Amino acid sequence: MPSAKRARCDSCGFLAGQCVCKWVPKLSTRLKILILQDPKEAQHAKNTVSLLSLSLTSVECISTANRDELVSRLGQLNPAKWRLVFPADNAVSIESMDADSNAEIEGLILLDATWRKAKKVFFTEPMLGEFDAVSFAQSPKGQYAIRKSPNMTSLSTLEACAYAIEQVAGENMQPLRDFMLVAQEWQWRQQPKHHRHLD
């Protein structure tokens, strides 16, 4: 006999036993955030975009599997006022951008996928090439340790978004990181230590 479907919190969407509602910070930013998400990431219970969307109302998420919607949405954006957060060969260091340039930026595009799949999306979607890319030269050390990262400088999508907002808009996103860490510990509480990726 199949097991009953596990109950989920109506507010945060996590399983009832992993509800994070009491820790969600309500933040705001002048920037619009567009996440292009690999469908497998959307299915991953520990994906940080879920936490990001709970905290920032300006986050919009589109599946990379739905190319018609993706192309339509990108076509609505003004490339002069949006930046793609991705370490492309011609990317500009986000830390080197001046206040006048930052003031003109309306929104940020981030790719939520494994590094291999993010590169595939970047190189196979021509419309992304219309947006100037920005990368991180001095980003903080990533603290999201539930899932393995390709290297020590890798950031989760939430962390990358928080850092980019801080650099462009000058708005404090530390509560986002704090929320991620609390949620991370909460989701870890019943996991064996060897499941944690700390090195």
C-alpha positions in Angstrom: 0.0 0.0 0.0 1.5 3.4 -1.0 2.5 5.7 1.9 0.4 8.9 2.5 1.8 12.1 1.0 3.9 13.9 3.5 2.3 17.1 4.8 3.9 20.4 3.8 3.7 23.9 5.4 1.3 26.1 3.4 3.5 29.2 3.9 7.0 28.1 3.2 6.4 24.9 1.2 8.8 22.8 3.1 7.8 19.5 4.8 5.9 20.2 8.0 8.8 18.9 10.1 11.2 21.2 8.3 9.1 24.4 8.3 11.3 27.5 8.4 8.6 30.2 8.7 9.7 31.5 12.0 13.1 32.5 10.7 12.1 34.0 7.4 13.5 37.6 7.1 11.3 40.0 5.2 13.7 42.1 3.1 13.4 44.4 0.2 15.7 45.6 -2.6 15.3 48.1 -5.4 16.6 45.5 -7.8 14.5 42.9 -9.6 15.9 39.4 -9.5 15.3 36.9 -12.3 16.4 33.3 -11.6 16.8 30.9 -14.6 16.5 27.5 -12.9 17.4 24.1 -14.1 14.3 21.8 -13.5 16.3 19.4 -11.4 17.3 22.2 -9.0 13.6 23.0 -8.6 13.0 19.4 -7.4 15.9 19.5 -4.9 14.6 20.0 -1.4 17.7 21.9 -0.3 17.9 24.3 -3.2 18.5 27.9 -1.8 16.2 29.6 -4.3 13.3 28.5 -2.2 14.8 30.3 0.8 15.6 33.3 -1.4 12.1 33.6 -2.7 10.6 33.5 0.8 12.7 36.5 1.8 12.6 38.7 -1.2 9.3 39.4 -3.0 11.2 40.8 -6.1 12.5 37.3 -7.0 11.1 35.7 -10.2 12.0 32.2 -11.2 11.7 30.6 -14.6 12.6 27.0 -15.6 15.2 26.6 -18.3 13.1 23.8 -19.6 10.4 26.2 -20.7 12.4 28.0 -23.4 9.3 29.8 -24.8 8.7 31.5 -21.4 12.4 32.1 -20.9 12.9 33.8 -24.3 9.7 35.8 -23.9 10.8 37.1 -20.4 14.3 37.9 -21.5 12.9 39.8 -24.5 11.0 42.0 -22.1 14.1 43.2 -20.3 16.3 46.1 -21.3 19.9 44.8 -21.6 21.2 48.3 -20.8 19.6 48.0 -17.3 20.1 44.4 -16.5 23.2 42.4 -15.7 23.9 38.7 -15.9 25.7 37.3 -12.9 28.0 34.8 -14.5 31.9 34.5 -14.9 31.9 34.9 -18.7 35.2 35.7 -20.4 34.2 39.3 -20.9 32.6 39.7 -17.4 33.3 42.9 -15.5 34.2 42.6 -11.8 31.2 43.7 -9.9 33.4 45.2 -7.2 34.9 47.6 -9.8 31.7 49.1 -10.9 31.1 52.8 -10.0 28.0 54.2 -8.3 26.7 55.9 -11.4 26.8 52.6 -13.3 25.1 50.8 -10.5 22.4 53.4 -10.2 21.3 52.5 -13.8 20.9 48.8 -13.1 17.3 47.7 -12.7 17.8 44.0 -12.2 20.0 40.9 -12.0 19.8 37.6 -13.8 21.2 34.5 -12.1 21.5 30.9 -13.3 20.5 28.3 -10.8 22.1 25.0 -11.8 25.1 22.9 -11.4 28.2 24.6 -12.8 28.2 22.2 -15.9 24.5 22.9 -16.6 24.9 26.7 -16.0 27.7 26.8 -18.6 25.5 24.9 -21.0 22.6 27.4 -20.6 24.9 30.3 -21.0 26.5 29.0 -24.2 23.3 27.7 -25.8 20.9 30.6 -25.1 21.8 33.4 -27.5 19.7 36.0 -25.7 21.9 35.8 -22.6 24.7 37.2 -24.7 22.8 40.5 -25.0 23.3 41.2 -21.3 26.6 42.5 -19.9 28.0 39.9 -17.5 29.4 40.6 -14.0 31.5 38.3 -11.9 33.0 38.3 -8.4 36.6 39.2 -7.7 36.4 39.2 -3.9 33.2 37.4 -2.9 32.9 36.1 0.7 33.5 32.4 1.4 30.5 30.3 0.7 28.8 28.9 3.8 26.2 26.7 2.3 27.5 23.2 3.2 24.6 20.9 2.7 25.6 20.2 -0.9 29.0 19.8 -2.5 30.5 22.7 -4.4 33.1 22.6 -7.2 35.5 24.6 -5.1 35.9 26.7 -2.0 35.0 30.0 -3.7 31.7 28.6 -5.0 28.5 30.3 -3.7 25.0 29.0 -3.5 22.5 31.0 -5.6 21.2 32.7 -2.5 24.7 33.8 -1.5 25.6 35.0 -5.0 22.4 37.0 -5.1 22.9 38.5 -1.7 26.5 39.6 -2.6 25.5 41.0 -6.0 22.7 43.1 -4.4 25.1 44.4 -1.8 27.6 45.4 -4.5 25.1 47.0 -6.9 22.5 48.5 -4.6 24.4 48.9 -1.4 21.7 47.1 0.6 22.5 44.9 3.5 21.6 41.3 2.7 23.3 39.7 5.7 19.9 38.6 7.1 19.6 36.4 4.0 22.8 34.6 4.8 21.8 34.3 8.5 18.5 32.7 7.4 20.2 30.3 5.1 22.5 29.1 7.9 19.6 28.7 10.4 17.6 26.8 7.8 20.7 24.7 7.0 21.2 23.7 10.6 17.5 22.9 11.0 17.5 20.7 7.9 20.7 19.0 9.2 19.4 18.2 12.6 18.5 14.6 11.7 21.2 14.0 9.1 24.3 11.9 9.9 27.5 14.0 10.0 29.0 12.3 7.0 26.3 13.8 4.8 27.6 17.3 5.5 30.1 18.8 3.0 32.4 20.9 5.1 35.7 20.5 3.3 
